[in-house]
Amino acid sequence: MNGKIVGGVILVAAAIAGLALYYLQVYGYYHEAAAPDEGVSLVSISSNASEPILTDNFRAIDADSSPIRYRACFDTSLSLAMLSETYVVSDEVTPRNAPGWFDCFDAKAIAEEIEAGTALTFLGQKNVHFGVDRIVAITSDGRGYVWHELNDCGDKAYDGTVVGEACPERPAD
């Protein structure tokens, strides 16, 4: 009889811990983020600086627990042809999943559009946080998506590899 009680307590504690972990990962740390003051920016080919682009219907979420939890959606009237001639294209990036409740950002659908060639990815900002770049994907019908991606310095810094001289100094916490 005592074993059943102890086993039941362990199962209830595990279920509560599992539910708490699920809630914290999907809902707990995320919050609605305001549109950046300068709007959505892309890195210009000519100046190598971030320049704002025309956007509408901006929505974003972020979390303080990780620099790669940022996700955003927007609309733009700019064409892919103009964007690809003016801004730095970012190759070989895959959108990161967003919580299911943030319904405008579907990483699988975005990845399919990128693979099909109906969307292009651009560098939005280099080192938005140390070792993290902002990536902006824009589809042929004017829908835009933003997420953060580890760059080479971030990959090295977070896996313990010596970062070397090509990476900026890591800021003190």
C-alpha positions, -999 to +999 in steps of 0.1 A: +000+000+000+028+025+009+045+018-025+013+027-043+011+060-025+048+068-031+044+058-068+013+080-071+031+110-056+060+105-080+036+103-110+017+134-099+049+154-093+063+143-127+030+153-144+030+187-127+067+192-137+060+182-173+031+206-176+051+234-160+080+227-185+056+227-214+040+260-203+073+277-198+086+266-232+055+275-252+040+304-233+059+315-202+089+334-215+074+349-247+059+384-248+045+406-276+073+428-290+068+463-303+078+472-338+114+485-338+116+523-340+134+521-373+111+494-386+122+462-404+157+467-418+178+450-444+216+453-449+224+473-480+248+458-506+263+493-513+266+507-478+268+474-457+245+492-432+210+483-421+183+503-439+146+503-431+121+490-457+084+497-461+063+475-440+027+471-427+008+449-403+039+442-381+036+416-353+064+402-332+072+380-302+104+378-282+117+362-250+144+375-227+156+339-220+173+335-254+185+358-282+172+333-309+135+333-298+126+365-317+099+360-345+080+386-365+056+388-394+048+418-417+036+428-451+056+448-477+049+463-511+085+459-523+093+434-550+117+405-547+136+417-578+142+452-562+151+437-528+176+412-543+194+439-562+196+463-533+201+442-501+224+413-489+208+379-496+214+354-468+218+318-481+213+285-464+191+295-435+161+276-422+134+294-403+131+284-366+099+271-352+076+295-334+050+287-308+018+274-323-002+303-308+019+328-329-001+318-360+014+342-386+048+325-385+048+289-399+084+278-402+076+248-423+056+268-448+083+295-449+110+269-455+089+254-484+086+288-500+123+294-497+130+260-512+105+266-540+121+300-548+090+320-540+107+336-510+142+350-505+161+355-472+181+386-465+204+397-437+185+421-416+212+430-391+245+416-382+252+408-345+218+420-332+231+402-301+266+388-298+269+359-324+233+363-336+221+378-369+186+389-378+173+371-409+144+385-429+125+363-454+102+379-479+078+361-502+068+370-538+033+380-526+048+405-500+046+386-468+077+390-446+091+370-417+119+377-393+139+354-370+173+353-353+200+329-364+234+321-349+262+333-371+297+318-374+309+336-343+278+325-323+283+289-334+319+289-322+312+308-290+283+287-279+299+253-287+332+262-269+354+266-299+380+295-298+363+323-317+395+339-331+402+374-344+374+375-370+347+378-343+340+409-322+347+409-285+319+393-265+302+420-243+305+417-206+272+406-189 
